[in-house]
Amino acid sequence: MHRRSSEGSIRPRIPTTATMQRLGCAITAFLFLAGLAGETFAQSATSPAPAGPTNITAILEKAGQYGTLIRLLRSTQVGDQMNNELNNSNTGLTIFAPTDNAFSSLPAGTLNSLSDQQKVALIQFHVLPTLVSASQFQTVSNPVRTQAGDASNGRYPLNVTTMGTQVNLSTGVVDATIANTVYSDSKLAVYQVDQVLLPLEIFGPPAPAAAPAPAEAKKQKPSPVAEGPSTPSTDATDASAAVNLSRSASGGGITFAATALWLWWSF
């Protein structure tokens, strides 16, 4: 502010002490707010936004044609277990995902005939506890271990064979082929398969029934045919009769001749 002197010149107005104090408070407040804003900006710039958690069912829903598999993942809670593994550990997973058409090709009532425990095992049989990329299928060791159980005991064997870029899966019950890759990142790989992978433990041939205890052999009456060699045949009987008859006739003739000779000498 300025004020005019009596001679008409303008002299600068000297600020009062109160004005200086108010100005100092304003400057201090401005600097504090500026520092706070700068610190907040620096924090937001260096803190990355948290990545969204992996969700298996969301991935399959986005891909489409996996409605039956999604229902099984939810009803058995296997989907939640896999999500927890992926988001809370360094575990990698590989999922073989049958399409709705693959489930439709099963005999009617197949899924409804399974117990809750068997449904869990069926879904776990489609999951490998490690990440396997498409190129690594050519070097995996058979049988491949799934989350359903150790394949070394023969209950849940899964064998992988490759022919060029084609990857085939065999369970001992069905043979399936990987059609394409649905999803892949550093921890998860999802592959589409054209058949539901049916494990031997659930869908394999039933164990053979135990053989019944051998019954005590019954004594059989000797059959005429079997004992034929020890029984004279008709021809042999006839021949024997002829011999006897011949002998009888011969003996009779001798007796008659002797009698006639005695009578002759008597007279």
C-alpha positions as CSV (number, residue, x, y, z in Angstrom):
1,M,0.0,0.0,0.0
2,H,1.2,3.5,-0.6
3,R,0.0,6.9,0.7
4,R,0.4,10.4,-0.8
5,S,2.6,13.0,1.0
6,S,1.6,16.6,1.6
7,E,3.8,17.6,-1.3
8,G,1.9,15.3,-3.6
9,S,4.6,12.5,-3.8
10,I,3.8,8.9,-3.1
11,R,5.6,7.1,-0.3
12,P,5.6,3.3,0.3
13,R,3.5,2.2,3.2
14,I,5.4,0.2,5.9
15,P,3.5,-2.9,6.8
16,T,2.6,-3.3,10.5
17,T,3.7,-6.0,12.8
18,A,0.3,-7.7,12.8
19,T,0.4,-7.8,9.0
20,M,3.8,-9.4,9.0
21,Q,2.7,-12.0,11.5
22,R,-0.4,-12.9,9.4
23,L,1.8,-13.1,6.3
24,G,4.3,-15.4,8.1
25,C,1.5,-17.7,9.2
26,A,0.1,-17.9,5.7
27,I,3.5,-18.8,4.2
28,T,4.1,-21.5,6.8
29,A,0.7,-23.0,6.2
30,F,1.3,-23.0,2.5
31,L,4.7,-24.7,2.8
32,F,3.2,-27.4,5.1
33,L,0.4,-28.2,2.7
34,A,2.7,-28.2,-0.3
35,G,5.1,-30.7,1.5
36,L,2.2,-32.9,2.5
37,A,0.8,-32.9,-1.0
38,G,4.3,-33.7,-2.4
39,E,4.7,-36.6,0.0
40,T,1.3,-38.1,-0.9
41,F,2.0,-37.8,-4.6
42,A,5.4,-39.5,-4.1
43,Q,3.8,-42.4,-2.2
44,S,1.1,-43.0,-4.9
45,A,3.7,-42.8,-7.6
46,T,6.0,-45.5,-6.1
47,S,3.3,-47.9,-4.8
48,P,2.1,-50.2,-7.6
49,A,-1.6,-51.0,-7.8
50,P,-2.3,-54.5,-6.4
51,A,-3.0,-57.1,-9.1
52,G,-6.3,-58.8,-9.2
53,P,-6.4,-62.4,-7.8
54,T,-6.5,-65.3,-10.2
55,N,-10.0,-66.8,-10.5
56,I,-10.3,-70.1,-12.4
57,T,-14.0,-69.9,-12.9
58,A,-13.8,-66.3,-14.2
59,I,-11.2,-67.4,-16.8
60,L,-13.4,-70.3,-17.9
61,E,-16.5,-68.1,-18.0
62,K,-14.6,-65.6,-20.2
63,A,-13.6,-68.4,-22.6
64,G,-17.1,-69.8,-22.8
65,Q,-18.3,-73.5,-23.4
66,Y,-17.2,-74.7,-20.0
67,G,-20.5,-74.4,-18.0
68,T,-20.5,-78.0,-16.7
69,L,-16.9,-77.8,-15.6
70,I,-17.6,-74.5,-13.8
71,R,-20.5,-76.0,-11.9
72,L,-18.4,-78.9,-10.8
73,L,-15.6,-76.6,-9.7
74,R,-18.0,-74.7,-7.6
75,S,-20.0,-77.6,-6.1
76,T,-16.9,-79.5,-5.1
77,Q,-15.0,-76.3,-4.0
78,V,-12.0,-77.5,-6.0
79,G,-12.0,-74.1,-7.8
80,D,-11.6,-72.2,-4.5
81,Q,-8.8,-74.5,-3.4
82,M,-6.9,-73.9,-6.7
83,N,-7.4,-70.1,-6.4
84,N,-6.0,-70.1,-2.9
85,E,-3.0,-72.1,-4.1
86,L,-2.3,-69.7,-7.0
87,N,-2.8,-66.5,-5.0
88,N,-1.2,-67.4,-1.7
89,S,1.8,-69.5,-2.7
90,N,4.3,-70.0,-5.5
91,T,2.6,-73.1,-6.7
92,G,2.0,-73.4,-10.4
93,L,-1.0,-75.4,-11.8
94,T,-2.0,-77.0,-15.1
95,I,-5.7,-77.6,-15.8
96,F,-7.2,-79.8,-18.5
97,A,-10.6,-78.3,-19.2
98,P,-13.2,-80.5,-21.0
99,T,-15.8,-78.6,-22.9
100,D,-19.6,-78.9,-22.5
101,N,-19.6,-81.2,-25.6
102,A,-17.1,-83.5,-23.9
103,F,-19.3,-83.9,-20.9
104,S,-22.4,-84.4,-23.1
105,S,-20.7,-87.3,-24.8
106,L,-20.6,-89.3,-21.5
107,P,-23.3,-91.9,-21.0
108,A,-26.5,-90.5,-19.5
109,G,-26.4,-90.2,-15.7
110,T,-22.6,-90.7,-15.4
111,L,-22.1,-87.6,-13.2
112,N,-25.2,-88.2,-11.1
113,S,-24.0,-91.7,-10.3
114,L,-20.9,-90.4,-8.6
115,S,-20.6,-89.7,-4.9
116,D,-19.4,-86.2,-3.7
117,Q,-15.9,-87.7,-3.0
118,Q,-15.7,-89.2,-6.5
119,K,-16.7,-85.9,-8.1
120,V,-13.8,-84.2,-6.2
121,A,-11.4,-86.9,-7.4
122,L,-12.7,-86.5,-11.0
123,I,-12.0,-82.8,-11.0
124,Q,-8.6,-83.2,-9.3
125,F,-7.7,-85.7,-11.9
126,H,-7.8,-82.9,-14.4
127,V,-5.3,-80.8,-12.5
128,L,-1.5,-81.1,-12.4
129,P,0.2,-79.7,-9.3
130,T,2.9,-78.0,-11.4
131,L,2.9,-75.6,-14.4
132,V,3.5,-77.4,-17.6
133,S,4.0,-75.3,-20.7
134,A,3.0,-76.6,-24.2
135,S,6.6,-77.4,-25.1
136,Q,7.3,-79.3,-21.8
137,F,4.7,-82.0,-22.6
138,Q,7.4,-83.6,-24.8
139,T,9.7,-84.2,-21.9
140,V,7.3,-85.1,-19.0
141,S,7.7,-88.5,-17.3
142,N,4.9,-90.9,-17.4
143,P,2.7,-91.5,-15.6
144,V,2.0,-87.9,-14.9
145,R,1.0,-87.1,-11.3
146,T,-2.3,-85.3,-10.8
147,Q,-4.0,-83.8,-7.7
148,A,-6.2,-86.8,-7.5
149,G,-3.4,-89.0,-6.2
150,D,0.0,-90.6,-6.8
151,A,0.0,-92.3,-10.2
152,S,2.6,-94.9,-9.1
153,N,0.0,-97.0,-7.4
154,G,-2.0,-97.4,-10.6
155,R,-5.1,-95.9,-9.3
156,Y,-4.9,-92.5,-11.2
157,P,-2.4,-93.0,-14.0
158,L,-2.3,-90.3,-16.7
159,N,0.1,-90.8,-19.6
160,V,1.1,-88.1,-22.1
161,T,2.3,-88.8,-25.6
162,T,3.2,-86.3,-28.3
163,M,3.3,-86.4,-32.1
164,G,4.7,-83.2,-33.5
165,T,2.7,-80.4,-31.9
166,Q,-0.2,-82.7,-31.0
167,V,-0.5,-83.8,-27.3
168,N,-2.5,-86.9,-26.4
169,L,-3.6,-88.0,-22.9
170,S,-4.5,-91.5,-21.9
171,T,-6.1,-92.6,-18.6
172,G,-6.5,-96.3,-19.3
173,V,-10.2,-95.7,-19.8
174,V,-10.3,-92.9,-22.5
175,D,-7.9,-91.2,-24.9
176,A,-8.1,-87.4,-25.2
177,T,-6.3,-84.7,-27.2
178,I,-5.4,-81.2,-26.2
179,A,-7.2,-78.9,-28.7
180,N,-5.8,-75.5,-27.8
181,T,-4.5,-73.3,-25.0
182,V,-7.3,-71.5,-23.1
183,Y,-5.1,-69.4,-20.8
184,S,-1.5,-69.2,-19.8
185,D,0.7,-67.0,-17.5
186,S,3.7,-67.5,-15.2
187,K,1.8,-69.7,-12.8
188,L,-1.3,-71.2,-14.6
189,A,-1.9,-73.0,-17.8
190,V,-5.4,-74.1,-18.9
191,Y,-5.7,-76.4,-21.9
192,Q,-8.9,-77.5,-23.7
193,V,-9.4,-81.3,-24.0
194,D,-11.9,-83.0,-26.2
195,Q,-12.8,-85.8,-23.7
196,V,-13.5,-86.0,-20.0
197,L,-10.5,-87.7,-18.4
198,L,-12.0,-90.7,-16.7
199,P,-9.6,-92.3,-14.1
200,L,-9.2,-96.0,-13.6
201,E,-10.0,-95.8,-9.9
202,I,-13.6,-94.7,-10.6
203,F,-14.4,-95.8,-14.2
204,G,-12.0,-98.7,-14.7
205,P,-13.1,-102.3,-15.2
206,P,-14.4,-104.0,-12.0
207,A,-12.2,-106.3,-10.2
208,P,-12.7,-110.0,-11.1
209,A,-15.0,-111.9,-8.7
210,A,-13.3,-114.4,-6.5
211,A,-13.5,-117.9,-7.8
212,P,-15.9,-120.2,-5.8
213,A,-14.4,-122.9,-3.7
214,P,-14.1,-126.1,-5.7
215,A,-16.9,-128.5,-4.9
216,E,-16.1,-132.1,-4.0
217,A,-16.1,-134.1,-7.1
218,K,-19.0,-136.5,-7.3
219,K,-18.4,-140.1,-8.1
220,Q,-19.7,-141.0,-11.5
221,K,-21.1,-144.3,-12.5
222,P,-19.0,-146.0,-15.0
223,S,-20.4,-145.6,-18.4
224,P,-20.6,-148.5,-20.8
225,V,-18.7,-146.6,-23.4
226,A,-15.9,-145.8,-21.0
227,E,-15.6,-149.4,-19.8
228,G,-16.0,-150.8,-23.3
229,P,-12.5,-152.2,-23.4
230,S,-13.0,-154.3,-20.3
231,T,-16.3,-155.7,-21.5
232,P,-16.4,-158.1,-24.4
233,S,-17.9,-156.6,-27.4
234,T,-20.8,-158.2,-29.2
235,D,-18.4,-159.6,-31.9
236,A,-16.2,-161.0,-29.2
237,T,-19.2,-162.6,-27.4
238,D,-20.5,-164.1,-30.6
239,A,-17.0,-165.5,-31.4
240,S,-16.7,-167.0,-27.9
241,A,-20.2,-168.5,-28.2
242,A,-19.2,-170.0,-31.6
243,V,-16.1,-171.5,-30.1
244,N,-18.1,-172.9,-27.2
245,L,-20.7,-174.3,-29.6
246,S,-18.0,-175.8,-31.7
247,R,-16.4,-177.4,-28.7
248,S,-19.8,-178.6,-27.5
249,A,-20.5,-180.1,-30.9
250,S,-17.1,-181.7,-31.1
251,G,-17.4,-183.1,-27.6
252,G,-20.9,-184.5,-28.4
253,G,-19.6,-186.2,-31.6
254,I,-16.9,-188.0,-29.6
255,T,-19.3,-189.1,-27.0
256,F,-21.7,-190.5,-29.7
257,A,-18.9,-192.3,-31.5
258,A,-17.7,-193.9,-28.2
259,T,-21.2,-195.1,-27.4
260,A,-21.7,-196.6,-30.8
261,L,-18.4,-198.4,-30.6
262,W,-19.3,-200.0,-27.2
263,L,-22.7,-201.2,-28.5
264,W,-21.0,-202.8,-31.5
265,W,-18.5,-204.7,-29.3
266,S,-21.3,-205.8,-27.0
267,F,-23.2,-207.6,-29.8
